Structures are given as structure tokens and as C-alpha cells.
């Protein structure tokens, strides 16, 4: 059994879909399910079966201090209605405060919060103390070596690393395309925390050095956040990039694969991201990645082989310009995807997860 407050379109959802596709009786417990069987094929592909979702249909924003309480309510209701034996309960940090029940053989916290979530916890002493206490009592898996170190430094918690996964076989199909429409792509959830505004500023400098460069800005966005997309378009217009940037909100999984296939280079702009599956999906698709030399990107991007890691914005602009001017180097990097594909495949994740459950 898996739990997460929201069933959305992020990296953890990719992981959960891998589990539910392989284990037919696996369930996902959520406070709010954003995707039903009708919309599911759009975001996750028709080749994946819709999972069993236990949904209490109670939305709570990630910034709310009540998100842990809502997740606890969802789990309490699930176990009240499903008292049968559960071999393992795997939750993210939102659900770790629910006490393990007698029906659960093993309880695991798969720790992979976002950067802003970690900053939020560290600023509130009472919440930080609570995290420290609870994590000492749980089996904790970190989604990267970077997160493992952070868990030890901030919470005094020992964790083992379990890299997340994506559908590497699906995205590998993008490598068959040779026609590139976009020079530089950025993909993430479309919200202010993902540094899109700063990325457009960087695009302006790239365009100054390489006139005619074409950019792509894509990502998942909720209906109530559409005003942020309008803000980005205004910024692009003010920077003189209105005709140079293509905006693609809410691409389907198949559309995303096509976007990767039509792109020469991906820029991953977040700093100190715990891991980041976007660079993995891009590289598996044959798209080299330029990212900052920080966080989980240091565990996914192999410098000089599958992309370039940069110290600052100036280094990123230089790396982008250098790669776009060197098609031979780009082709060489596209041929190195096997160096990372196996590590983040669904098979590798499931094999390692089952080993942790049996440990």
C-alpha cells in the first residue's frame, strides 16, 4: 500500500505507477486524486493501467500546516475500511506521522520532498523537532545520496538510498527522431518555485549570443495557477523573446516524449533538487542536460558524457552555447544514455524496493 496526499503528475507518481503496474493488489491512499480513469491515459499513457486509488476527496494545499493531519485522516479511514493484512506501507514524508498499525508488516518512509518543503521544515523549530523524532522510529529510504546526507545532517537520521524510476523504455523511443525544432527546453511543474522566471532571463542571454535560438517552456499546471503562465508570457514579451519561446502547458505523456524528441538540449534550473527525474527522462530520450552542479543533478548528469554541470548562470550560458555550436558533441552525448537508463528503470526500482521490504 502506498500513500501520498495528492495523486498528481510528479516524480513520486511515476514511482507509484511503476509499483501498481507490477503489483495488481497495490493501492494508493490519497487526500485528493487529480486524475480519474478518463484523464489518466493523458498524463501517464494508455499503456499503464489505472491504479487502485482510495480517495477521501479533501483538497489541502501544500503550503497548509494541516497537510499532515489530512494525510493521517486518509490513512485512518483506509485502515478502518480495510483491516486486512498489508505486507508493506510505503509513504512519503507527509504520511510518516501516522502510527504503524498491527496489520502492516513493514512501514517505510520514502523521503523525497521538494526543496521548498525542506526549507519550510528547517525554519520551524517545532516541526523540525517532530521530524527528527519520527524519522528515528521509521525505516527511511532516501531518493538520492544528496538526500541521504541531508537526512543525517538535519534530522540525525540514517537512511539507505533507493533511486526513483521512470518509464525508461517509453522515453527511449524518442531517440529515434532526428528532426529538432527546439534548441533549448525547460520542463517542470509550472509554478514560481521552479525558477521559470530566472530561466527566461537566462534564455535572453543565450539568444543574445545565438540569434535565432528557439526555446521551449513546458510543464504541468493546475487550472487555478494559469495566471502564472500568463505572467511568464509577459516576461518573455518584455525580454523580446515572445517569438522565440513556445509555451506548452500540460503536455500528455506522449506529447512530452515528442517534445523531447524535437529538442536538442534540456536545461534543468532548480538548485539543490533532491534528485529530479526530468533530467533522467530527457537523457533517456537522447537529450543532453545542462544543470547546476548541486543536489541530485550530480547523481544523474555525467559531466562530459550526458551533459554539463555548471557553477553559476554564466557557466550555464557558456555551456548551452558551446553545446549548441557542437553538433558532434551533442550526438556523442545522445549515444551515452545507456550510462544512466538502467539505474533509473522501473525494473531496477522494483527489484531494490522489494529487497528493502524483505530486509
N, C-alpha and C positions, 0 to 999 in steps of 0.2 A: 504494500500500500504506500502511495506517495502523497505528499501534501504540500500545498503552496497556496497563498491567499488568492492568487489570480491565475487563471489559465489563459495566457496571452500569446505573445509571439516572440519571446526572448530565448536566450540560450538554455535556460533551465527547462523550458517547454520542449526544446529539441531533445534534451536528455530524457524527459519523461515519456515522450512519444516513442523513443527507442525501447524503453522498458515495456510499455504497454503493448507495443507491436510484437514483442518477443514472448511476453507472459500474458496469456489470454485472460487470466483472472485478476490481473492487476487493476487497481482503482486509483483515481486521483481525487483527493478531497480538496475542495476549494471554497473560498468565501464567495467568489464571483467568477463564473465561466463566461468569457467574452466570445467564445466560438462554439457554435452548435454544429450538428452534423451537416447543415447546409453550407455554412461558411468554412468549415474545417478543411475541405479539399483545396480551397483557395490559398490558405496560409501554409498548409502542411503537405499538400499534394494528394491527389486521388489514390496514390499507391500506398498510403498509410491508412489503416483502419481507425475510425473514430474511437477514442478510448472510453472506458467507463469513468464517468465524472460524477462525483457526489457533490452537488452544488447547493449551498444554502441561500444563494442569490442575495447576498448582502454586500453591497459595494462599500469599500473603505479605501480612501486614498493612501498612497504610500507614505505621505508626509504626516499622516494622522498618528498620534500616540496610541490609538486604540487598535492598530492593526494586529498586534499580538493577541489581544483579547478576542477579536473577531475570528482569528485563526483557531484559537482554543475552542471557541463556540462551535466552529465547524467540525473539529475533531471530536468534541464531546458528543455532538449529535450523531456523527458517523458511528462511533463505537456503541452508542446506545441502541442504534438500529441494526448494527452488525456485530453482535457479540462473539462471532465465530473466531477461530484461531487465525492469527495473521503471522506469517513467517518473519516478515520484516516491515518496519515502518521507516521510510526514508523521507525526511523533511528538510526544508531549507531553514534558515535562521528564524523565520517568522513563526514556525511551528515548534521550535525546540523547547518552549516553556510549558507545553502540555505534558504532564507526567506520564511516563510509560505505563501502559495497562498490563494486566496479567495475561491478556490474550495475545500480546505481542511478544514474539520470541526474541527479536532483536530490534533496538531502536537506534537509528543512525541519523546524525545531522550532517547533511551535505552542504558545507559552508561555501557559498559563492555570492555574497552580497555585492552591490554596486559600490562605486567609490563614495557617492554621496551618503549612502547608508552607513558606511564605516565612519565617515566624518561626523554624522549625526550622533552615533553611539558614543564616540570619543569625547563629545562636547558635553554630555550629560552624565555627571558622576554616578548618579543612582542607577542609570541604565547600564553604564559601564560595569558597575559592581555586579549587577544582576547577570549580565552576560558572562562575566568571569566565573560566577558561582555555578551557573547552569552548565556551562561548557566543560567544567571539571567533572561533571557527573555523566557525560554522554560520550558515546563513540563518535568521534568527529573526523570527517573526511574533508580535506581542502581541495578546491578545484585547480590549484596550481602550487608550485613551490613558493611563489611570491606570497600567496595567501597563507601557506603553512607558517612561514616566518612571521607574518603579521599576527597570526593567531597566538604564536608564542610570545611575541613582544607585547601585544596589547592585552591579552587575556591570560597569559601563562598556561596556555592550552597546548597539549601535544596532539598533533593530527598527522594522518597519513594522506598522501596525495592521490586523488582519483581524477584524472583529466576527464573533462566532459566530452561529448561527442556530437557529431552532426552526420547527416546522410552523405558521407563522402562519395559513395558510388553514384548518387544522384547528381551531385555537383560536378563530378569528374566529366560528365557528358558535355559540359560547357567548353572543355578543352578542344573539342572537335571544330569549333568555329575559328575562322581566320580573319573575318571581317570585323574591324574595330571602328566603332562610331564615336566612343567617348575616350578621351585621353586619360582623364583622372576621375575617379569615383570615390564618393564617401557614402557609406551606408550605416545606418543605426536607427534606433528609435528617434523619431523627430520630436525632441524636446530640448529645452535650454541646457540641460545638464550634460548633453553630449557634444558641446563645443562647436555647433554648426556655424555660429556667427564668426568665431575665430577662424574656422576653416575657410569661409568665404573671403576673409581678409587675406589669408594665405593664397587663395586662388588668384586674387588680384595681382599679387607679386609674381606668381608663376606666369600669368597672362602678359604681364609687362615684359618679362624676359622671353616669352614664347608666344607672340601674337597668333591668334587663330586657334589657340588651345581650347578644347571642348571639355566641359565639366559636367558631372552627373551627381545630383544630390537626391538620395532615395532613402526611404525608411518607413517604418510603421508609425502611424499617428492615430490617436483617438479623435473622434468627432469633436469633442469639446476642446481639443487643442489645435484645431485648424487655424486659429488666429496666429499661432506661432509660424506656420508655413507662410502665411501672408507677410509676416514680419521679415522672414528670410528673403522673400522675393523683393521686398522694399530695399533691404540691404544690398542685394545683388544689383538692383537698378541704380542705387546711389554709387556703387563701386564701378559702374559701367560694364557690368557683366550680365546684363539682362538677356542678351542673345547668346552668351557663351555657356550659360548654365541651364541644364534640363532638370526639372524637379519631377520626381516620381514618388508620390505618396502611396503607401500601402500596396506595394507590388506583391502579387501572389508568389508562391514558392517557384512556380515555373517561370514567371516573369523575372524573378530575381536571378535565376540561372541564366536567362537570356541576357540580362543586364551585365552579369559577369562575363559572359561570352563576348559581349560587344565592347569590353573595356580593356584598356592597355595596362592600367595601373590603379591600385587602390591606396588611398590614404586613410590610415587609422589614427584619428586625432586624440582620443581620450588618453590622459596620462594616469599611470598607476591603476589601470583597469585590472581587476583580479586575474582575468585571463583574456577574454574577448574571443568569441567564436567567429566573428566577422572576418578577421584576417585568415583564420583557418579555412573558412568556406571560400574566400577569394583565392587563396593559394592553391587549394584543391581544384578550383575552376581554371587554373592556369593564369591567374592574375597576380603578379608580384606586388608586394606590400611595402609601403613606406610608413614607418611608425616611430613614435618616440621611444628612446632607449630606457623604458621604465615599465614596471608592472609585469603583467603576464605576457606582453608582447615579446619580452626577452626569451620566453619559452616556446613561442610559436614561430616567430620570424627568424630564419637562419641568415645572418648578415652575409651578403655577397652571393648567397645561394638561392634564397626565395624572396629576398627583399633587402631593405636597408633600414637600420635603426639610427635615429638622429638625436642629438643632444638638445637642439632648440629649433625654433621656427626657421631661422636662417639655414640651418643644416638641412631641414626638410625641403625647403625651396630648392636648394642646390641638388639634393638627391633626386627630386622629381624631374628637374630639368635635365640632369645628367642621364637618367634612365630613358626619358622620352627621346633623347637625342641618340640613343644607342640601342637600336632595334635588335642587334645581335645579342647584347647582354640581356634584354628582355626575353628573347627566345630561349636563351640558356637558362634563365630563372624559371621559365614556364616548364622546362623539362625536368626540374628538380622537385616537383610536387610530391613525388613518392617519399621524399625525406620526412614529410610530416603527415601524409594521409593516413598511414596505418596507425599512428599514435592516437588519432582522434576519430577513428572509425567507430561505428556502433558496436561492431563485434568486439573490439578491444575494450570498450567501456563496459559492456555487459559481462564479459569474462572477468574483468577486475572487480566489478560490483559484486558479482556472485561469490567471488573469493573472499571479499570483505564480510559478506553476510554469513558465510560459513566459518569464518575465522573464530 
